[in-house]
Amino acid sequence: MFKIKIRDKLLEELLLFTGKSFSYIFNTPPTSKVNKFIKNLSWSFTGSLIITLVMLVVHVVGGRFIGPEEYGKYSLLVSIATFLVLPIILGFPTAIQFYVAKNAKKKKQIISSAYAIIFVQGIFWISFYFLLKERIIDFLKLDAHLMTASLLFVVVFGMYQTTSATLQGLLEINRTTLFQGVSYSLLLLTFVYLLFFKKNLSYSSVYLPVILAYLLFSLLVIISIRKYFFVFSYGWIKILFQFSFYVILSRVFFVVITNLDKLMIQYFLSLKFVGIYQAYITSSQSINLFLGPFLAVYFPTVSKVKNKVLILEKINRIAIPVFVFAFVFLFLTALVLLNLYGQQYIVLLDLVFLFSLAGGIYVVNGLYSFLISSQGIKGVKLISACLFFSMIINFAGNIIFIPRWGLYGAIVATILSYAFLLVFNIFIGKKILKTEGLLKSH
């Protein structure tokens, strides 16, 4: 009883602090809707804290003990799986988030229809990948066991993304946090067990705990939302496919931007450099402690809002402070985390600077991109078009810069593509939205 009172008191203080911060930043007192947003955000932050801390421990400690080459194998198989999962889930996770949040009365039809499509597509594409397994191995120059591990990751990662998006669309953030706590506790325990009791450490020492955690989380969500199944709707299947088509374009372009560099590094350099590059990526992802929970609540919430004018004005107000905070936070935390990886991972200040710069731009991009996407199909089309050109810049940059500058070339290509995306979001996206009558002329 005493522990429950302490927990409730801490939550109350956190909500009060967040409300005051909102008033200070936006120069306006929080409304009842804003208070609900803040409450969901607080729960989401708790879940993100668990995920970020556990994953940092697993990546940093795992990367230190298994070495850059084995760590590079893990990074590479995840990148391959990220590509291969796209035809299975398409843009349905985002579609579920968007339409469930906007159509509360139709959530059974939406969820049932989406899950049925993903299930059928999953069977087809996994079978297809196994038939072409040898050709994929030859094309990517992979070990057979690494390809098998990638395919298993495809299945579990697809389940995890879909079930996470479902709870976020339902705005059941507290349940999401609970399931994350349970599944990531299993991840940490499995990792510790393998670290201390397995003699020959390899990429599987990081891979296996992640697989188990994703699987457990997905099963917990599926059990909790079982009441939403088996209410199919042809009309909603058609709507979901339309929305998903444009989302999948965005996802394909974004996956290329965020994963092509590792494939290129493996091609031009070696797996060891993939591992070192992944260490820099992981060390510069600590900002997800704040960005992840915010976007998880932000997108379904703004999707409900008809007039986005005030939201855009508030984003414009905080964009520069957010960038500065993200850059400084990433630079300092990256220095600490990279040193924890060990002497096998070289710490270069100018490379840390570039990764922190990329991270700061990425955070601000998230605020604008999700707002534009919340407009529906029109917004998603805009983001898809922008990501396409951003992907071209990234692709060309990787081919040109990596052979010349190595890891520096990869992150420079990423920065250029992110910068283009930011310019589009701030200027071109805003202008197009004005022509649609979604913004008032001042």
DAMO-V761917 format. One record per backbone hydrogen bond with DSSP energy under -1.0 kcal/mol. NH is the residue of the N-H (numbers start at 0). CO is the residue of the C=O. E is the energy in kcal/mol with one decimal. If there is no record, write none. Layout:
NH/CO/E  NH/CO/E
//
This chain:
4/0/-2.0  5/1/-2.0  6/2/-2.5  7/3/-2.7  8/4/-2.3  9/5/-2.6  10/6/-2.4  11/7/-2.4  12/8/-2.4  13/9/-2.3  14/10/-2.5  15/11/-2.2  16/12/-2.5  17/13/-2.5  18/14/-2.4  19/15/-2.2  20/16/-2.3  21/17/-2.3  22/18/-2.1  23/19/-2.1  24/20/-2.7  25/21/-2.7  26/22/-1.1  34/30/-2.7  35/31/-1.8  36/32/-2.2  37/33/-2.8  38/34/-2.3  39/35/-2.4  40/36/-2.5  41/37/-2.3  42/38/-1.8  43/39/-2.7  44/40/-2.6  45/41/-1.7  46/42/-2.0  47/43/-2.6  48/44/-2.5  49/45/-1.8  50/46/-2.4  51/47/-3.2  52/48/-2.2  53/49/-2.3  54/50/-2.9  55/51/-2.3  56/52/-2.2  57/53/-2.6  58/54/-2.8  59/55/-2.9  60/56/-2.2  61/57/-1.8  62/58/-2.9  63/59/-1.9  64/60/-2.2  65/61/-2.8  66/62/-1.3  70/66/-2.3  71/67/-2.1  72/68/-1.6  73/69/-1.9  74/70/-2.2  75/71/-2.5  76/72/-2.5  77/73/-1.9  78/74/-2.0  79/75/-2.5  80/76/-2.3  81/77/-2.1  82/78/-1.4  83/79/-2.5  84/80/-2.0  85/82/-1.1  88/84/-2.1  89/85/-2.4  91/88/-2.6  94/90/-2.2  95/91/-3.0  96/92/-2.1  97/93/-2.6  98/94/-2.7  99/95/-2.2  100/96/-1.5  101/97/-1.3  102/98/-2.1  105/102/-1.4  106/103/-1.0  109/105/-2.3  110/106/-2.6  111/107/-2.5  112/108/-2.2  113/109/-2.3  114/110/-2.5  115/111/-2.1  116/112/-1.9  117/113/-2.4  118/114/-2.3  119/115/-2.1  120/116/-2.7  121/117/-2.3  122/118/-1.9  123/119/-2.0  124/120/-2.7  125/121/-2.3  126/122/-1.7  127/123/-2.1  128/124/-2.7  129/125/-2.0  130/126/-1.8  131/127/-1.7  135/131/-2.4  136/132/-2.3  137/133/-2.2  138/134/-2.5  139/135/-2.6  141/136/-2.0  146/142/-1.6  147/143/-2.1  148/144/-2.0  149/145/-1.8  150/146/-2.0  151/147/-1.9  152/148/-2.0  153/149/-2.0  154/150/-1.5  155/151/-2.0  156/152/-3.0  157/153/-2.2  158/154/-1.9  159/155/-2.4  160/156/-2.5  161/157/-2.0  162/158/-2.6  163/159/-2.2  164/160/-2.0  165/161/-1.7  166/162/-1.9  167/163/-2.0  168/164/-2.5  169/165/-2.0  171/166/-2.4  172/170/-1.2  175/171/-1.9  176/172/-2.5  177/173/-2.0  178/174/-2.5  179/175/-2.4  180/176/-2.3  181/177/-2.0  182/178/-2.7  183/179/-2.7  184/180/-1.1  185/181/-1.6  186/182/-1.8  187/183/-2.1  188/184/-2.5  189/185/-2.7  190/186/-2.3  191/187/-2.5  192/188/-2.3  193/189/-2.5  194/190/-2.3  195/191/-2.0  196/192/-2.5  197/193/-1.6  204/201/-1.8  205/202/-1.5  206/202/-2.5  207/203/-2.3  209/205/-1.3  210/206/-2.3  211/207/-2.3  212/208/-2.1  213/209/-2.5  214/210/-2.3  215/211/-2.5  216/212/-2.5  217/213/-2.2  218/214/-2.3  219/215/-2.4  220/216/-2.2  221/217/-2.6  222/218/-2.3  223/219/-1.8  224/220/-1.8  227/224/-2.4  228/225/-1.4  236/232/-2.1  237/233/-2.1  238/234/-2.0  239/235/-3.1  240/236/-2.1  241/237/-2.1  242/238/-2.4  243/239/-2.8  244/240/-2.1  245/241/-1.0  246/242/-1.8  247/243/-3.1  248/244/-1.2  249/245/-1.6  250/246/-2.7  251/247/-2.9  252/248/-2.4  253/249/-2.6  254/250/-2.9  255/251/-2.2  256/252/-2.2  257/253/-2.3  258/254/-1.3  259/255/-2.4  262/258/-1.4  263/259/-2.6  264/260/-2.4  265/261/-2.1  266/262/-1.8  267/263/-3.1  268/264/-2.8  273/269/-1.4  274/270/-2.2  275/271/-2.0  276/272/-2.6  277/273/-2.5  278/274/-1.7  279/275/-1.5  280/276/-2.1  281/277/-3.0  282/278/-2.2  283/279/-1.3  284/281/-1.5  287/284/-2.0  288/285/-1.8  289/286/-2.1  290/286/-2.6  291/287/-1.4  293/289/-1.4  294/290/-2.7  295/291/-1.9  296/292/-1.2  297/293/-3.2  298/294/-1.9  300/296/-1.5  301/297/-2.9  302/298/-1.7  303/300/-1.1  311/307/-2.5  312/308/-2.3  313/309/-2.1  314/310/-2.2  315/311/-2.6  316/312/-1.6  317/313/-1.6  318/314/-1.5  321/317/-2.6  322/318/-2.2  323/319/-2.6  324/320/-2.6  325/321/-2.7  326/322/-2.7  327/323/-2.4  328/324/-2.7  329/325/-2.6  330/326/-2.5  331/327/-2.2  332/328/-2.4  333/329/-2.6  334/330/-1.6  335/331/-1.5  336/332/-2.8  337/333/-2.7  338/334/-1.4  339/335/-1.3  340/336/-1.2  344/341/-1.5  351/347/-2.4  352/348/-2.5  353/349/-1.9  354/350/-2.3  355/351/-2.3  356/352/-2.3  357/353/-2.4  358/354/-2.2  359/355/-2.3  360/356/-2.1  361/357/-2.3  362/358/-2.0  363/359/-1.7  364/360/-2.4  365/361/-1.8  366/362/-1.2  367/363/-1.6  368/364/-3.3  369/365/-1.9  371/367/-2.4  372/368/-2.6  373/369/-1.4  374/371/-1.6  375/372/-1.8  379/375/-2.3  380/376/-2.4  381/377/-1.7  382/378/-2.1  383/379/-2.6  384/380/-2.4  385/381/-2.1  386/382/-2.8  387/383/-1.9  388/384/-1.5  389/385/-2.2  390/386/-2.6  391/387/-2.0  392/388/-2.1  393/389/-2.2  394/390/-3.1  395/391/-2.6  396/392/-2.4  397/393/-2.5  398/394/-1.9  399/395/-2.3  400/396/-3.2  401/397/-1.6  404/400/-3.9  405/401/-2.2  407/404/-1.4  409/405/-1.3  410/406/-1.9  411/407/-2.2  412/408/-2.0  413/409/-1.7  414/410/-2.5  415/411/-2.3  416/412/-1.9  417/413/-2.5  418/414/-2.7  419/415/-2.0  420/416/-1.9  421/417/-2.3  422/418/-2.3  423/419/-2.3  424/420/-2.5  425/421/-2.5  426/422/-2.4  428/423/-3.8  430/426/-2.2  431/427/-2.5  432/428/-2.2  433/429/-1.7  434/430/-1.7  435/431/-1.1  436/433/-1.8  437/432/-2.1
//
